[in-house]
Amino acid sequence: MVVVVSQPDRRRGRGQRLSPSPVAEVALEAKTALLRPESVSAAEFAGELRGFEPDLGVVVAFGQFIPKRVRELPSLGYLINGHASLLPRFRGAAPIAHAILAGESETGVSVMRLAREMDAGPVAAMRSIEIGPDETAGALGERLAGLAAELIAETVEEIATGRVSWTPQDDSLATLAP
């Protein structure tokens, strides 16, 4: 069974109307089970998620620290994350903007296991793309989102077939993108 975890409804737009996140909206339209905890650190959330008996979790741009009891809840013992950089470069919340500001000609996507330290888990897959000379963070973000979706799907398939291989990151090469 699939369950989607998203941020709670927030006030958005001109009228500041309470509305779901785009991810929650898709889950609601698809009639997929949906959890929207105020905090994933709450003990009740871990209990509710445990009821779905997850095998694996995929996290992308979630915006909350995910505690160990949730990270290790799936039967495989971990969650995976799609991150918009070639790790260990640009760990943090703003890797796309930092790659552009640093004058990089290339960036990419990494799929890694979630760890306590931000964006520091072992990596299963990476794919790079060129940054256009006049490319904006918005345009690059859209291209990276599509690439991340493809790479996450491929990684989930590798996990399912037992072919996944995890490579630890070299922390001495890490750069931050707060």
C-alpha positions as CSV (number, residue, x, y, z in Angstrom):
1,M,0.0,0.0,0.0
2,V,1.2,3.5,-0.8
3,V,0.9,6.4,1.7
4,V,1.9,10.0,1.0
5,V,3.3,12.2,3.8
6,S,3.1,15.9,3.2
7,Q,3.1,19.1,5.1
8,P,-0.2,20.2,6.6
9,D,-2.5,22.6,4.7
10,R,-1.1,26.1,4.8
11,R,-2.5,29.5,3.9
12,R,-1.5,30.3,0.3
13,G,-2.1,32.8,-2.4
14,R,-3.7,36.3,-2.4
15,G,-6.6,35.4,-0.3
16,Q,-4.5,33.4,2.1
17,R,-6.9,30.5,1.8
18,L,-6.0,27.3,3.6
19,S,-4.9,24.8,0.9
20,P,-3.0,21.6,0.5
21,S,0.6,21.3,-0.7
22,P,0.9,20.3,-4.4
23,V,2.0,16.8,-3.2
24,A,-1.1,16.5,-1.0
25,E,-3.3,17.8,-3.8
26,V,-2.1,15.0,-6.1
27,A,-2.6,12.4,-3.4
28,L,-6.1,13.6,-2.7
29,E,-7.0,13.5,-6.4
30,A,-5.6,10.0,-6.7
31,K,-7.4,8.9,-3.6
32,T,-4.1,7.8,-2.0
33,A,-3.7,7.5,1.7
34,L,-2.4,10.8,3.0
35,L,-0.8,11.8,6.3
36,R,-0.2,15.5,7.0
37,P,1.4,15.8,10.4
38,E,2.4,19.1,11.9
39,S,5.6,17.4,13.0
40,V,7.0,14.1,11.9
41,S,8.8,14.0,15.3
42,A,5.6,13.4,17.1
43,A,5.3,9.9,18.6
44,E,1.7,9.6,17.3
45,F,2.9,10.2,13.7
46,A,5.4,7.3,13.9
47,G,2.6,5.0,15.2
48,E,0.3,6.0,12.5
49,L,2.9,5.5,9.8
50,R,3.9,2.1,11.3
51,G,0.3,1.0,10.7
52,F,0.9,1.2,6.9
53,E,3.8,-1.3,7.3
54,P,6.1,0.6,4.9
55,D,8.9,-1.2,3.1
56,L,10.7,2.0,1.9
57,G,10.1,5.7,2.1
58,V,11.1,8.4,-0.5
59,V,11.7,11.9,0.7
60,V,12.0,14.9,-1.5
61,A,12.1,18.6,-0.3
62,F,10.1,17.8,2.8
63,G,11.4,20.6,5.0
64,Q,11.4,18.9,8.4
65,F,14.1,17.0,10.3
66,I,13.1,13.3,10.2
67,P,14.0,11.5,13.5
68,K,15.7,8.1,13.6
69,R,12.5,6.3,14.7
70,V,10.9,7.4,11.4
71,R,14.0,7.1,9.2
72,E,14.4,3.4,10.3
73,L,10.7,2.5,10.3
74,P,10.5,0.9,6.9
75,S,11.2,-2.8,6.8
76,L,14.3,-2.1,4.7
77,G,15.5,0.0,7.6
78,Y,16.0,3.3,5.8
79,L,14.4,6.1,3.7
80,I,15.9,7.5,0.5
81,N,16.1,11.1,-0.7
82,G,16.4,12.8,-4.0
83,H,18.8,15.8,-3.6
84,A,19.5,18.4,-6.3
85,S,23.2,18.3,-6.4
86,L,26.1,16.0,-7.0
87,L,26.8,15.1,-3.4
88,P,28.8,15.8,-1.3
89,R,28.7,19.2,-3.1
90,F,26.0,21.7,-2.0
91,R,24.5,19.9,0.9
92,G,21.6,21.9,2.3
93,A,18.3,23.5,1.4
94,A,19.4,25.7,-1.6
95,P,21.7,23.6,-3.8
96,I,20.4,24.9,-7.1
97,A,20.9,28.5,-6.3
98,H,24.3,27.9,-4.8
99,A,25.5,25.9,-7.9
100,I,24.5,28.9,-10.1
101,L,26.0,31.5,-7.7
102,A,29.2,29.5,-7.6
103,G,29.5,29.6,-11.4
104,E,29.2,25.9,-11.8
105,S,28.8,24.6,-15.4
106,E,27.3,21.3,-14.2
107,T,25.1,20.0,-11.4
108,G,22.8,17.1,-11.0
109,V,20.8,14.9,-8.8
110,S,21.9,12.3,-6.1
111,V,19.8,9.6,-4.6
112,M,21.0,8.8,-1.1
113,R,19.9,7.1,2.1
114,L,18.7,9.6,4.7
115,A,21.1,10.1,7.7
116,R,21.0,12.2,10.8
117,E,23.4,14.7,9.2
118,M,21.8,16.7,6.4
119,D,22.4,15.3,3.0
120,A,25.3,13.1,4.3
121,G,24.0,9.6,3.7
122,P,25.5,7.0,1.3
123,V,24.7,7.6,-2.3
124,A,23.1,5.0,-4.6
125,A,22.9,7.0,-7.9
126,M,23.9,10.3,-9.4
127,R,23.2,11.9,-12.7
128,S,24.7,15.2,-14.0
129,I,23.4,17.8,-16.4
130,E,24.9,21.0,-17.7
131,I,23.8,24.4,-16.4
132,G,23.0,26.7,-19.3
133,P,24.9,30.0,-19.4
134,D,21.7,32.1,-18.7
135,E,19.7,29.5,-16.8
136,T,17.7,30.6,-13.8
137,A,17.3,28.7,-10.6
138,G,13.6,28.1,-11.5
139,A,14.3,26.7,-14.9
140,L,17.2,24.5,-13.6
141,G,15.0,23.4,-10.7
142,E,12.3,22.1,-13.2
143,R,14.9,20.2,-15.2
144,L,16.4,18.7,-12.0
145,A,12.9,17.7,-10.7
146,G,12.3,15.6,-13.8
147,L,15.8,14.1,-13.6
148,A,15.2,13.3,-9.9
149,A,11.9,11.6,-10.6
150,E,13.6,9.3,-13.1
151,L,16.6,8.5,-10.9
152,I,14.5,7.8,-7.9
153,A,12.3,5.4,-9.9
154,E,15.4,3.6,-11.1
155,T,16.9,3.4,-7.6
156,V,13.6,2.0,-6.2
157,E,13.8,-0.7,-8.9
158,E,17.4,-1.5,-8.0
159,I,16.4,-1.7,-4.3
160,A,13.5,-4.0,-5.2
161,T,15.7,-6.3,-7.2
162,G,18.5,-6.3,-4.6
163,R,21.0,-4.7,-7.0
164,V,21.4,-1.4,-5.2
165,S,24.9,-0.4,-4.1
166,W,25.6,2.4,-1.6
167,T,28.7,4.5,-1.7
168,P,29.7,6.6,1.3
169,Q,30.3,10.3,0.7
170,D,33.7,11.8,1.3
171,D,32.9,14.4,4.0
172,S,36.1,16.2,3.4
173,L,34.7,17.3,-0.1
174,A,31.4,18.5,1.3
175,T,30.3,22.1,0.6
176,L,27.2,23.7,2.1
177,A,24.2,25.3,0.5
178,P,22.1,26.7,3.4
